[in-house]
Amino acid sequence: MFDKILIANRGEIALRVLRACKELGIATVAVHSTADADAMHVRLADESVCIGPPPAKDSYLNVPSLLAACEITGADAVHPGYGFLSENARFAEILGEHNVQFIGPRPQHIRLMGDKVEAKRTVKKLGIPVVLGSDEAVSSDAEAISIARTIGFPVLVKASAGGGGRGMKVALSEDELSTALATARAEAKAAFGDDAVYLEKYLQRPRHIEIQVLGDGKGNAIHLGERDCSLQRRHQKVLEESPSPALNTARRDEIGETVAKAMRDLKYLGVGTVEFLYEDGRFYFIEMNTRIQVEHPVTEMITDIDLILEQIRTAAGGDLTVTQKDVKFHGHAIECRINAENAATFRPSPGKILSYHPPGGLGVRVDSAVYQGYEIPPFYDSLVGKLIVHGKTRNECVARLKRSLDEFVIEGIDTTLPLFRTLVRNQDIIDGNYHIHWLENFLAGGGMK
């Protein structure tokens, strides 16, 4: 096991990793920008190191500063959390070159799944179903038009090196395709330094369902069920739940075992999430995230398996502590991502939290690193915290979520709490009857006015 872990992140995920390390008896190092000097994980860590000024490129993305922090503190492993450098294969390699363990998959798997075209090609060979589209990046508008005619409109243009909805455009007809290609290429180049794009069939009303996997890197891998992440705005997840209201046990077991077998064949190490669109009873692979997910607590609540602990243990060379037969799903869990944004306009709302009272009670979990008097900086992601609730049934879970949202107090900044209080009283959400376009349609129709 590791002696000391440096946590190369901030906010609630840094605090989440720190807590897991403490339970394992591992010393912790918090790194922070000057803007995060008063952050909760900095206060609670055994050691802390300032790695630069507020801009992420000068601090949390500053590899030399992170390496220096490892050297100064004697950290023998780095946990990257999510975002920032968590899916940067070269960062993982550089750590290895300095005898520091990257807590995550092997660099070749990060690199493989980071290339969306190669990832699609690979998983198809491994037996995972994929959506119709180009087998590789399209080289010209003429090639794209030919492929689109074959698979049929509408089509989705996607950045090969993309994520988070950037470099992604819909073309409803041939007339729109050239513009979609140009726009997607420009966005991809700006965001990822790579303007390669590919085409997929655009599904009309799919759900977004992802499978949580865990492997030991030695050929053993299991799945921990699915999460339904269909409530999205601008391709960003807003609410997640498990199990999905759209799946039954047979479909869950089938797709779960398909994915777990693929991970065994890859000898995948650590945690990962294989993401699908699901429509008319069929799954279509879209991407794999080779890191811990923001929504991982949903899975933890229905399995009682600590994903961060498992991630650390397997990175240290340990075996999985559970087999597929040991995984037992119980009850229902829902997570709401509470952001520092206006609930109607989604305009960011940094500033000081004047009053903070999280909800509590049976089956209620809040993952957050804020506190009364904490200043939300304007430089990073707007996530304030995550409210996760669990119930024996989905109905009980929704009722508990309503109560918890009403109990949650955050004053001094705008948050998206009013949005969630509205959503949990909408009949479609209560019934679990929604898809990936539902929330944007709801907002466009004046749902928050």
C-alpha positions as CSV (number, residue, x, y, z in Angstrom):
1,M,0.0,0.0,0.0
2,F,1.1,3.6,-0.5
3,D,2.6,5.6,2.3
4,K,1.6,9.1,1.1
5,I,-0.8,10.2,-1.6
6,L,-0.8,13.6,-3.3
7,I,-4.3,14.7,-4.3
8,A,-4.0,16.6,-7.6
9,N,-7.4,18.2,-7.5
10,R,-9.6,20.6,-5.6
11,G,-13.2,20.9,-4.3
12,E,-15.4,18.1,-3.3
13,I,-13.5,15.3,-5.1
14,A,-10.3,16.3,-3.3
15,L,-12.0,16.1,0.0
16,R,-13.7,12.7,-1.0
17,V,-10.2,11.2,-1.9
18,L,-8.7,12.6,1.3
19,R,-11.4,10.9,3.4
20,A,-10.7,7.6,1.7
21,C,-7.0,7.9,2.3
22,K,-7.6,8.6,6.0
23,E,-9.7,5.5,6.4
24,L,-6.9,3.5,4.8
25,G,-4.3,5.1,7.1
26,I,-2.5,6.8,4.3
27,A,-0.9,10.2,4.7
28,T,-2.2,13.0,2.4
29,V,-0.8,16.0,0.6
30,A,-3.2,18.7,-0.6
31,V,-2.1,20.9,-3.5
32,H,-3.8,24.2,-4.1
33,S,-3.7,27.4,-6.0
34,T,-3.5,30.7,-4.2
35,A,-7.3,31.0,-4.7
36,D,-7.8,27.8,-2.8
37,A,-5.6,28.4,0.2
38,D,-8.6,28.2,2.6
39,A,-10.2,25.2,0.9
40,M,-11.5,22.4,3.2
41,H,-9.2,19.7,1.8
42,V,-6.2,22.0,2.4
43,R,-7.2,22.4,6.0
44,L,-7.7,18.7,6.6
45,A,-4.7,17.3,4.8
46,D,-1.5,16.2,6.6
47,E,0.5,18.5,4.4
48,S,-0.3,21.1,1.8
49,V,1.7,22.7,-1.1
50,C,0.8,25.8,-3.1
51,I,1.4,25.0,-6.7
52,G,0.6,28.4,-8.4
53,P,-1.7,31.3,-9.1
54,P,-5.5,30.9,-9.7
55,P,-5.6,30.0,-13.4
56,A,-5.7,26.2,-13.7
57,K,-3.0,26.1,-16.4
58,D,-0.6,27.7,-13.9
59,S,-1.6,25.4,-11.0
60,Y,-3.8,22.3,-11.2
61,L,-2.5,21.7,-14.8
62,N,1.0,22.6,-14.0
63,V,2.9,19.3,-14.2
64,P,6.3,20.6,-13.1
65,S,4.7,22.1,-10.0
66,L,2.9,18.9,-9.2
67,L,6.2,16.9,-9.6
68,A,8.0,19.3,-7.4
69,A,5.2,18.9,-4.8
70,C,5.7,15.1,-4.9
71,E,9.5,15.5,-4.5
72,I,9.2,18.0,-1.6
73,T,6.7,15.9,0.4
74,G,7.9,12.4,-0.6
75,A,4.5,11.4,-2.0
76,D,4.7,8.0,-3.7
77,A,1.3,8.2,-5.5
78,V,-0.9,10.8,-7.0
79,H,-4.7,10.6,-7.2
80,P,-6.0,12.9,-10.0
81,G,-9.7,12.9,-9.1
82,Y,-11.7,13.9,-12.2
83,G,-11.2,16.6,-14.7
84,F,-7.8,18.4,-14.9
85,L,-5.1,15.8,-15.5
86,S,-7.2,12.7,-14.6
87,E,-7.3,11.5,-18.2
88,N,-3.9,12.7,-19.4
89,A,-1.9,9.7,-20.4
90,R,1.4,11.7,-20.6
91,F,1.0,12.9,-17.0
92,A,0.6,9.3,-15.9
93,E,3.7,8.3,-17.8
94,I,5.7,11.2,-16.4
95,L,4.8,10.2,-12.9
96,G,6.0,6.7,-13.6
97,E,9.2,8.0,-14.9
98,H,9.7,9.7,-11.5
99,N,8.8,6.6,-9.5
100,V,5.4,8.0,-8.5
101,Q,2.3,5.8,-9.0
102,F,-0.6,7.3,-10.9
103,I,-3.9,6.1,-9.3
104,G,-5.8,5.3,-12.4
105,P,-5.6,3.1,-15.5
106,R,-2.5,2.4,-17.5
107,P,-1.4,5.2,-19.8
108,Q,-2.1,3.1,-22.9
109,H,-5.8,2.6,-21.9
110,I,-6.2,6.3,-21.1
111,R,-4.8,7.2,-24.5
112,L,-6.9,4.5,-26.3
113,M,-10.2,5.6,-24.8
114,G,-9.3,9.3,-25.2
115,D,-9.3,8.9,-28.9
116,K,-13.0,8.5,-29.5
117,V,-12.6,6.9,-33.0
118,E,-10.0,4.4,-31.8
119,A,-12.1,3.7,-28.7
120,K,-15.2,2.9,-30.8
121,R,-13.1,0.7,-33.1
122,T,-11.7,-1.2,-30.1
123,V,-14.9,-1.8,-28.1
124,K,-16.6,-3.0,-31.3
125,K,-13.9,-5.7,-31.6
126,L,-14.5,-6.5,-27.9
127,G,-18.2,-7.2,-28.5
128,I,-19.7,-3.9,-27.2
129,P,-22.5,-2.5,-29.4
130,V,-21.7,0.8,-31.1
131,V,-23.8,3.4,-32.9
132,L,-23.8,3.6,-36.6
133,G,-21.3,6.1,-38.0
134,S,-17.8,6.6,-39.5
135,D,-15.1,4.1,-38.5
136,E,-12.5,6.8,-38.3
137,A,-12.2,10.6,-38.5
138,V,-13.7,12.0,-41.7
139,S,-11.1,13.6,-44.0
140,S,-13.4,15.8,-46.1
141,D,-16.9,17.2,-46.4
142,A,-17.6,15.0,-49.3
143,E,-16.7,11.9,-47.3
144,A,-18.9,13.0,-44.4
145,I,-21.8,13.6,-46.8
146,S,-21.4,10.1,-48.3
147,I,-21.4,8.5,-44.8
148,A,-24.4,10.6,-43.7
149,R,-26.4,9.5,-46.7
150,T,-25.6,5.9,-45.9
151,I,-26.6,6.0,-42.2
152,G,-29.4,8.6,-42.7
153,F,-30.0,12.0,-41.2
154,P,-29.9,13.5,-38.7
155,V,-26.3,12.9,-37.8
156,L,-24.0,14.1,-35.0
157,V,-20.6,15.5,-35.7
158,K,-18.2,14.8,-32.8
159,A,-14.6,15.7,-32.0
160,S,-12.3,12.7,-31.9
161,A,-10.5,14.0,-28.9
162,G,-13.6,15.6,-27.4
163,G,-15.7,15.5,-24.3
164,G,-18.1,17.6,-22.3
165,G,-20.2,18.5,-25.3
166,R,-17.4,20.6,-27.0
167,G,-16.8,19.9,-30.7
168,M,-20.3,18.4,-31.0
169,K,-22.9,19.5,-33.5
170,V,-26.1,18.1,-35.0
171,A,-26.9,18.2,-38.7
172,L,-30.6,17.6,-39.5
173,S,-30.0,17.6,-43.2
174,E,-27.4,17.6,-45.9
175,D,-27.6,21.4,-46.2
176,E,-26.6,21.8,-42.5
177,L,-23.7,19.3,-42.5
178,S,-21.0,21.5,-43.9
179,T,-21.7,24.2,-41.4
180,A,-21.8,21.6,-38.6
181,L,-18.5,20.1,-39.7
182,A,-16.8,23.5,-39.8
183,T,-18.1,24.6,-36.4
184,A,-17.3,21.3,-34.7
185,R,-13.7,21.3,-36.2
186,A,-13.1,24.9,-35.0
187,E,-14.4,24.1,-31.4
188,A,-12.4,20.9,-31.3
189,K,-9.2,22.7,-32.4
190,A,-9.7,25.4,-29.8
191,A,-10.6,23.0,-26.9
192,F,-8.4,20.0,-27.6
193,G,-5.7,21.1,-30.1
194,D,-7.1,18.5,-32.5
195,D,-9.7,19.3,-35.2
196,A,-10.4,15.7,-36.2
197,V,-14.1,14.9,-36.2
198,Y,-16.2,11.8,-36.9
199,L,-19.9,11.1,-37.6
200,E,-22.6,9.2,-35.7
201,K,-26.2,8.5,-36.3
202,Y,-28.2,11.1,-34.2
203,L,-30.7,9.3,-32.0
204,Q,-34.0,11.2,-31.4
205,R,-35.0,10.4,-27.8
206,P,-32.3,8.2,-26.3
207,R,-31.4,7.8,-22.6
208,H,-27.8,8.2,-21.5
209,I,-26.9,5.1,-19.5
210,E,-23.4,4.3,-18.2
211,I,-21.9,1.1,-16.7
212,Q,-19.5,1.4,-13.8
213,V,-16.6,-1.0,-14.1
214,L,-13.7,-2.0,-11.8
215,G,-10.6,-4.0,-12.8
216,D,-7.4,-5.2,-11.1
217,G,-5.2,-4.9,-14.2
218,K,-4.6,-8.7,-14.0
219,G,-7.6,-9.8,-16.1
220,N,-10.2,-9.6,-13.4
221,A,-13.0,-7.1,-13.8
222,I,-16.6,-6.6,-12.6
223,H,-19.4,-4.3,-13.3
224,L,-21.4,-2.4,-10.6
225,G,-24.5,-1.8,-12.5
226,E,-25.7,1.3,-14.4
227,R,-26.4,5.0,-13.8
228,D,-29.0,6.8,-15.8
229,C,-27.6,10.3,-16.6
230,S,-30.3,11.4,-19.1
231,L,-31.1,14.7,-17.5
232,Q,-28.6,17.0,-19.2
233,R,-28.1,20.5,-20.3
234,R,-25.7,21.3,-23.1
235,H,-24.4,17.7,-22.9
236,Q,-23.6,18.3,-19.2
237,K,-25.1,15.9,-16.7
238,V,-27.5,17.5,-14.1
239,L,-29.1,14.6,-12.3
240,E,-28.2,10.9,-12.1
241,E,-29.9,7.9,-10.7
242,S,-29.5,4.2,-10.3
243,P,-31.0,1.8,-11.2
244,S,-32.3,3.3,-14.5
245,P,-36.1,3.4,-14.7
246,A,-35.7,2.1,-18.3
247,L,-33.9,-1.2,-17.6
248,N,-34.9,-4.5,-16.1
249,T,-32.7,-7.0,-14.4
250,A,-32.1,-9.1,-17.5
251,R,-31.0,-6.1,-19.7
252,R,-28.8,-4.8,-16.8
253,D,-27.0,-8.1,-16.4
254,E,-26.6,-8.6,-20.1
255,I,-25.0,-5.2,-20.8
256,G,-23.0,-5.3,-17.6
257,E,-21.4,-8.6,-18.3
258,T,-20.7,-7.6,-21.9
259,V,-18.8,-4.6,-20.6
260,A,-17.1,-6.5,-17.8
261,K,-15.8,-9.1,-20.2
262,A,-14.4,-6.4,-22.4
263,M,-12.5,-5.0,-19.5
264,R,-11.2,-8.4,-18.5
265,D,-9.9,-8.8,-22.1
266,L,-8.2,-5.4,-21.9
267,K,-6.8,-6.2,-18.4
268,Y,-8.2,-2.8,-17.4
269,L,-6.9,-1.3,-14.1
270,G,-9.0,0.7,-11.6
271,V,-12.4,2.3,-12.1
272,G,-13.9,3.3,-15.4
273,T,-17.3,4.1,-16.9
274,V,-18.5,2.9,-20.3
275,E,-21.2,5.2,-21.6
276,F,-24.1,4.4,-23.9
277,L,-27.1,5.9,-25.6
278,Y,-30.1,3.6,-25.1
279,E,-33.1,3.7,-27.4
280,D,-35.8,1.2,-28.4
281,G,-34.2,-1.5,-26.2
282,R,-30.7,-1.2,-27.8
283,F,-27.4,0.1,-26.4
284,Y,-25.0,2.2,-28.5
285,F,-21.5,2.9,-27.1
286,I,-20.5,6.5,-27.1
287,E,-17.3,6.7,-25.0
288,M,-15.4,5.5,-22.0
289,N,-14.2,7.7,-19.1
290,T,-11.0,6.3,-17.6
291,R,-11.4,7.9,-14.2
292,I,-13.7,8.3,-11.2
293,Q,-17.0,10.0,-12.2
294,V,-18.7,12.9,-10.6
295,E,-21.7,10.7,-10.1
296,H,-19.9,7.7,-8.5
297,P,-21.7,8.1,-5.1
298,V,-24.9,6.9,-6.8
299,T,-23.3,3.5,-7.4
300,E,-21.8,3.5,-3.9
301,M,-25.2,4.1,-2.3
302,I,-26.8,1.0,-4.0
303,T,-23.8,-1.4,-3.7
304,D,-22.1,-0.3,-0.4
305,I,-18.8,-0.5,-2.3
306,D,-16.3,2.4,-1.8
307,L,-15.0,3.1,-5.3
308,I,-12.2,5.4,-4.2
309,L,-10.9,2.8,-1.8
310,E,-11.0,0.1,-4.5
311,Q,-9.3,2.5,-6.9
312,I,-6.4,3.0,-4.5
313,R,-6.1,-0.6,-3.6
314,T,-5.9,-1.8,-7.2
315,A,-3.4,0.9,-8.1
316,A,-1.2,-0.4,-5.3
317,G,-1.3,-3.8,-7.0
318,G,-4.0,-5.3,-4.8
319,D,-6.7,-7.7,-5.9
320,L,-10.4,-6.8,-6.1
321,T,-12.0,-7.2,-2.7
322,V,-15.3,-8.3,-4.4
323,T,-16.4,-10.7,-7.1
324,Q,-19.3,-10.2,-9.4
325,K,-21.4,-12.6,-7.2
326,D,-20.6,-10.3,-4.2
327,V,-22.2,-7.3,-5.9
328,K,-25.7,-6.8,-4.5
329,F,-27.9,-4.0,-5.6
330,H,-30.3,-2.6,-3.0
331,G,-32.8,0.3,-3.2
332,H,-32.6,3.4,-5.4
333,A,-30.3,6.4,-5.4
334,I,-30.4,9.8,-7.0
335,E,-27.8,12.6,-7.2
336,C,-28.3,16.3,-7.9
337,R,-25.3,18.4,-8.9
338,I,-25.7,21.7,-7.1
339,N,-23.9,24.5,-9.0
340,A,-23.1,28.1,-8.2
341,E,-25.3,29.3,-11.0
342,N,-28.6,31.1,-11.5
343,A,-31.3,28.4,-11.8
344,A,-33.1,30.2,-14.6
345,T,-30.2,31.7,-16.7
346,F,-27.3,29.4,-15.6
347,R,-25.1,32.4,-15.2
348,P,-22.2,31.6,-12.9
349,S,-22.5,33.0,-9.3
350,P,-19.2,33.1,-7.5
351,G,-19.0,34.8,-4.2
352,K,-19.1,34.3,-0.4
353,I,-21.4,31.7,1.2
354,L,-23.2,33.6,4.0
355,S,-25.2,30.7,5.3
356,Y,-24.9,27.0,4.7
357,H,-27.0,24.2,6.1
358,P,-26.9,20.8,4.3
359,P,-29.8,18.4,4.8
360,G,-29.5,15.2,6.8
361,G,-31.3,12.2,8.0
362,L,-31.5,8.5,6.9
363,G,-30.3,7.9,3.4
364,V,-29.0,11.4,2.8
365,R,-25.4,12.2,1.7
366,V,-23.9,15.5,0.8
367,D,-20.5,15.6,-0.9
368,S,-19.3,19.1,-0.7
369,A,-16.2,21.1,0.3
370,V,-17.9,24.4,1.1
371,Y,-18.7,25.9,4.4
372,Q,-20.3,29.1,5.8
373,G,-17.9,32.0,5.0
374,Y,-16.2,30.1,2.1
375,E,-15.6,32.2,-1.0
376,I,-16.6,30.4,-4.3
377,P,-13.7,31.4,-6.7
378,P,-14.6,32.4,-10.3
379,F,-11.8,30.4,-11.9
380,Y,-13.0,26.8,-11.8
381,D,-16.0,24.6,-12.3
382,S,-19.2,25.9,-10.6
383,L,-20.0,22.7,-8.7
384,V,-20.8,23.5,-5.1
385,G,-21.7,20.0,-4.0
386,K,-23.7,16.9,-4.7
387,L,-26.8,15.8,-2.9
388,I,-27.3,12.1,-3.0
389,V,-30.3,10.3,-1.5
390,H,-31.1,6.6,-1.1
391,G,-34.4,4.9,-0.5
392,K,-35.7,1.3,-0.5
393,T,-37.7,2.1,-3.6
394,R,-37.6,4.8,-6.3
395,N,-40.8,6.4,-4.9
396,E,-39.2,6.6,-1.4
397,C,-36.0,8.0,-2.9
398,V,-37.9,10.8,-4.8
399,A,-39.9,11.7,-1.6
400,R,-36.6,11.8,0.4
401,L,-35.1,14.0,-2.3
402,K,-37.9,16.5,-2.2
403,R,-37.6,16.8,1.6
404,S,-33.8,17.1,1.4
405,L,-33.9,19.8,-1.3
406,D,-36.3,21.8,0.7
407,E,-34.1,21.5,3.7
408,F,-30.9,22.6,1.9
409,V,-29.9,26.2,2.6
410,I,-27.1,28.0,0.7
411,E,-27.3,31.8,0.9
412,G,-25.1,34.5,-0.5
413,I,-24.8,33.1,-4.0
414,D,-27.2,31.8,-6.6
415,T,-27.5,28.1,-6.9
416,T,-29.4,25.5,-9.0
417,L,-31.3,24.3,-6.0
418,P,-34.6,25.9,-7.3
419,L,-34.2,24.0,-10.5
420,F,-34.1,20.7,-8.7
421,R,-37.0,21.6,-6.4
422,T,-39.0,22.2,-9.6
423,L,-37.9,19.0,-11.3
424,V,-38.7,16.6,-8.5
425,R,-42.3,17.9,-8.6
426,N,-42.6,17.3,-12.3
427,Q,-44.7,14.3,-13.2
428,D,-42.3,13.1,-15.9
429,I,-39.4,13.1,-13.4
430,I,-41.5,11.4,-10.8
431,D,-42.4,8.7,-13.3
432,G,-38.9,8.4,-14.6
433,N,-40.2,9.2,-18.1
434,Y,-37.4,11.4,-19.6
435,H,-34.6,11.3,-22.2
436,I,-31.4,13.3,-23.0
437,H,-33.3,16.2,-24.6
438,W,-36.0,16.4,-22.0
439,L,-34.4,19.0,-19.8
440,E,-33.5,21.4,-22.6
441,N,-37.0,21.1,-24.0
442,F,-38.4,21.8,-20.5
443,L,-36.2,24.9,-20.1
444,A,-36.9,26.1,-23.6
445,G,-40.6,25.9,-22.8
446,G,-40.3,28.2,-19.9
447,G,-40.1,25.5,-17.2
448,M,-38.3,27.8,-14.8
449,K,-40.3,31.0,-15.4
